[in-house]
């Protein structure tokens, strides 16, 4: 009698990471531990439908690598850098070709109001189980412009974690104003930002 190998539980976390900060790290680690994920693929995009990045993808990838190299359960996935139109659904379909993984889509609650605008979002939520770092309750999901099936998937994926009120915009403004940022961004990334004079011009 053969033994079936246990599927690897993989999380996918995408974004522009402009720059990567402790809010991202807090979300990923909490969701990884909550769902007992084996690995999280961090997937930077050149640009997204909702944000135009302030610095090049090369710089943003270098900053990510400084954090990822220290955390064994994190892996950089560079597929969307190569794509002309990066859609999460295409990345998920490609990952799903490997039948030995269970795929989870890691999301912050700030993405939920615009989730209905994502490319083929209903199919996306069928292919990858959503895990949403959130303070929302199920009753607050009623306003989401998604099908009832998609809302049920989101509701099941709600995970209460201690959220950090940090945004890339806040960090870029503080950097421009030469304010202290070590409580918001890993030191290695701050050193890289200063060395390469990133985010110093008007934003």
Secondary structure, 3 states (H helix, E strand, C coil): CCCCCCCEEEEEEEECCCCCCHHHHHHHHHHHHHHCCCEEEEEECCCCCCCCCCCCHHHHHHHHHHHHCCCCCEEECCHHHHCCCCCHHHHHHHHHCCCCEEEEEEEEHHHHHHHHHCCCHHHHHHHCEEEEECCCCHHHHCCCCCCHHHHHHHHHCEECCCCCCCCHHHHHHHHHCCCCCCCCCCHHHHHHHHHCCCCCCCC
